[in-house]
Amino acid sequence: MTEEEEYDRLAVLSDIHGVLPALESVLAEPEVAAADGIVLTGDITAGPQPSEVLDLLRSLGDRVRWVGGNADRELVEYRRGERTEIPDPIGPFAAQALSEEQVDFLAALPRTLTLRVRGLGKVLFCHATPRDDEEVVLVDSRPERWAEVFTDLAPDTGTIVCGHTHMPYVRLAQGRLVVNPGSVGMPYGRPGAHWCLLGPGADLRVTSYDIPAAITRLTSECAYPDIAEWADFYLNSRVTDTEALGAFGPRDGRGGFVG
């Protein structure tokens, strides 16, 4: 995959968060296997099985294109002594589970990626917004907010694909198509591994998998002390979309959640 080519169909996976069973379920989808490639939009590793997730994705070679997220950056900074805390409680565990080579690999990931996709033209992939890996934009963010985060974006970029908020949506904003595939490993709103097929449109997908079996597997394979509670909470999507929007709302500059 190169920036100069135009792709018919790409599978977009975001916010895997080190949940290997969820990732395996998406990679087993025939349409993912048939796609021209896979694009990752960050927060790949901050979770129970970061090393295993990286190994699996890297085994796919050039089929995968990578964008780093804020949680990946935080793991790198923690391991390199550039920070002493990570907001997510599982973060320090995930950071220590990575090899030095894997830390170096994460540190080198780009913050954005631009590819051409049939039917969508020039597509910019990022984690949170084109200019920042932890800014918040939501399906109901006001037009002024979108204009702000699109500052300095190339005029011919017609589609933005982002992640970060773990809730899937497609909307128009400032004349551009914005796509969030949702989260593979830590979905908010409803269970399942959420992802997207891109080209010639944006097709949001959710892969169902055996969540009780995945929780059992994580509990047996991961040494994080609170893994059973963590897996039950996130894999079963105990956070509703309303709760997530309420928590994220003030961070998109609106000054408070407006339902």
C-alpha positions in Angstrom: 0.0 0.0 0.0 1.3 3.4 -0.9 -0.1 6.9 -0.7 -0.2 7.2 -4.5 -2.5 4.2 -5.1 -6.2 4.4 -5.0 -7.8 1.6 -3.0 -11.2 0.0 -3.7 -11.9 -1.1 -0.2 -10.1 -0.7 3.2 -10.9 -2.2 6.5 -10.5 0.3 9.3 -9.9 -0.8 12.9 -9.6 1.6 15.8 -9.2 1.4 19.5 -8.3 -2.3 19.8 -6.9 -1.6 23.3 -5.0 -4.9 23.5 -8.1 -7.1 23.4 -6.8 -10.0 21.3 -10.0 -12.1 21.1 -11.9 -9.1 19.7 -9.2 -8.4 17.2 -9.0 -12.1 16.1 -12.8 -12.0 15.5 -12.5 -9.0 13.1 -9.5 -10.4 11.3 -11.5 -13.6 10.6 -14.2 -11.6 8.8 -14.1 -12.5 5.0 -14.5 -8.9 4.0 -11.5 -7.9 6.1 -9.5 -10.6 4.4 -10.7 -9.5 1.0 -10.0 -5.8 1.5 -7.1 -4.2 -0.2 -5.6 -3.6 3.3 -6.2 -2.7 6.9 -5.8 0.8 8.4 -5.4 1.2 12.2 -6.4 4.5 13.7 -4.7 4.2 17.1 -5.0 3.0 20.7 -3.8 -0.4 19.6 -2.1 -1.6 22.7 -3.3 0.0 25.9 -5.1 -3.1 27.4 -4.7 -6.6 28.6 -2.7 -8.2 25.7 -0.7 -5.4 24.1 2.3 -7.6 23.0 0.1 -10.3 21.5 -2.0 -7.8 19.6 1.1 -6.1 18.2 2.6 -9.5 17.2 -0.5 -10.5 15.4 -0.9 -7.3 13.5 2.7 -7.1 12.5 2.6 -10.6 11.2 0.2 -9.3 8.5 3.1 -7.2 7.0 2.3 -4.6 4.4 -1.4 -5.3 4.5 -1.5 -3.1 7.7 -1.0 0.7 7.8 -0.6 2.2 11.2 -1.6 5.4 13.0 -0.7 5.9 16.7 -3.1 7.0 19.3 -2.8 8.9 22.6 -2.9 5.7 24.6 -0.1 4.2 22.6 1.9 7.4 23.1 1.3 7.3 26.8 2.7 3.7 27.1 5.8 4.9 25.3 6.2 7.9 27.5 5.7 5.8 30.6 8.3 3.2 29.6 10.8 5.9 28.7 10.4 7.8 32.0 8.7 10.8 30.4 5.7 10.4 32.6 5.0 8.8 36.0 1.3 8.1 35.6 -1.2 7.0 32.9 -4.9 8.0 33.3 -6.1 4.5 32.4 -5.4 2.2 35.3 -4.4 -0.7 33.0 -1.9 1.5 31.2 1.1 0.9 33.5 0.6 -2.9 33.2 0.3 -2.6 29.4 3.4 -0.5 29.2 5.5 -3.0 31.2 4.2 -5.9 29.1 5.8 -4.5 25.9 9.3 -5.4 24.8 11.8 -2.6 24.2 11.6 -3.3 20.5 7.8 -2.9 20.6 8.1 0.4 22.5 10.4 1.7 19.8 7.9 0.5 17.1 5.0 2.3 18.8 7.1 5.5 19.2 7.7 5.6 15.5 4.1 5.4 14.5 2.8 8.4 12.5 0.0 10.6 13.9 -1.8 10.8 10.6 -2.0 8.9 7.3 -3.4 10.0 3.9 -4.6 7.6 1.3 -6.8 7.7 -1.8 -9.9 5.6 -1.7 -12.4 4.9 -4.5 -15.5 7.1 -4.2 -14.0 9.1 -1.3 -10.9 10.7 -2.8 -8.3 11.8 -0.4 -8.9 10.4 3.0 -7.0 11.5 6.1 -6.8 8.9 8.9 -6.1 10.1 12.5 -6.8 9.0 16.0 -8.8 11.9 17.6 -8.6 14.9 15.2 -6.2 15.7 12.3 -4.2 18.1 14.6 -4.2 16.3 18.0 -4.3 12.7 19.2 -6.6 13.4 22.2 -9.0 16.2 21.2 -12.7 15.2 21.3 -15.2 15.6 18.5 -18.6 13.8 18.7 -21.5 13.0 16.4 -23.3 16.0 17.8 -20.4 18.4 18.0 -21.4 21.9 16.7 -20.3 23.2 13.3 -17.9 25.7 14.9 -16.0 22.9 16.6 -15.5 21.0 13.4 -14.3 24.2 11.7 -11.8 24.6 14.5 -10.4 21.1 14.4 -10.2 21.2 10.6 -8.0 24.3 10.7 -5.0 23.9 8.2 -6.5 20.8 6.7 -5.8 20.5 3.0 -8.8 21.7 0.9 -8.8 18.5 -1.2 -9.2 16.3 1.9 -12.8 15.3 1.6 -13.0 12.5 4.2 -11.6 12.2 7.8 -11.5 8.9 9.6 -10.9 9.1 13.3 -11.4 7.0 16.5 -10.7 7.9 20.2 -14.3 8.1 21.5 -15.2 4.4 21.0 -18.6 5.2 19.4 -19.3 4.6 15.7 -20.8 7.3 13.5 -20.8 8.8 10.0 -21.7 12.4 9.5 -21.0 15.5 7.3 -19.1 18.3 8.9 -18.0 21.5 7.1 -18.6 19.7 3.8 -16.4 16.7 4.7 -17.4 13.2 5.5 -16.3 12.2 9.0 -16.2 8.5 9.9 -15.6 6.9 13.3 -15.5 3.1 13.1 -16.0 2.7 16.9 -13.8 0.5 19.0 -12.8 -3.1 18.4 -11.9 -3.9 22.0 -13.6 -1.3 24.3 -16.9 -0.4 22.7 -19.3 2.1 24.3 -23.0 1.8 23.7 -23.3 -1.9 22.6 -21.1 -5.0 22.7 -19.2 -6.4 19.8 -16.0 -5.6 17.9 -16.8 -2.4 15.9 -15.0 -1.5 12.7 -15.6 -0.1 9.2 -15.3 -0.9 5.5 -14.2 2.1 3.6 -14.8 2.6 -0.2 -16.7 3.6 -2.1 -18.8 4.7 0.9 -18.4 4.1 4.7 -20.0 0.9 5.9 -20.0 0.6 9.7 -19.7 -3.0 10.9 -19.9 -4.8 14.2 -18.6 -8.4 14.6 -20.2 -10.5 17.3 -18.0 -12.9 19.2 -18.2 -15.1 22.2 -17.8 -12.5 25.0 -18.1 -14.9 28.0 -15.4 -17.1 26.4 -13.2 -14.1 25.7 -13.5 -12.9 29.3 -12.5 -16.4 30.5 -9.6 -16.4 28.1 -8.4 -12.9 29.2 -8.7 -13.8 32.9 -6.6 -16.9 32.4 -4.0 -15.4 30.1 -3.5 -11.8 31.4 -1.7 -11.1 34.7 -3.4 -7.7 35.3 -4.8 -8.0 38.9 -8.3 -6.7 38.0 -8.5 -8.4 34.6 -11.8 -10.2 35.3 -13.6 -6.9 36.3 -11.9 -5.0 33.5 -12.9 -7.6 30.8 -16.5 -7.8 32.1 -16.9 -4.1 32.1 -15.4 -3.3 28.7 -16.2 -6.3 26.6 -19.9 -6.2 27.7 -20.0 -2.5 27.0 -21.2 -1.4 30.4 -20.7 2.2 29.4 -23.8 3.4 27.5 -23.6 5.8 24.6 -25.5 8.4 26.6 -23.0 8.1 29.5 -20.1 8.3 27.1 -21.5 11.4 25.4 -22.1 13.0 28.8 -18.5 12.4 29.9 -17.0 13.5 26.6 -19.3 16.4 25.9 -17.5 19.1 28.0 -14.2 18.1 26.3 -15.4 19.2 22.8 -15.7 22.8 24.0 -19.4 23.0 24.5 -19.0 23.8 28.2 -21.3 20.9 29.3 -23.3 18.1 27.9 -26.4 19.0 25.9 -28.6 16.0 25.2 
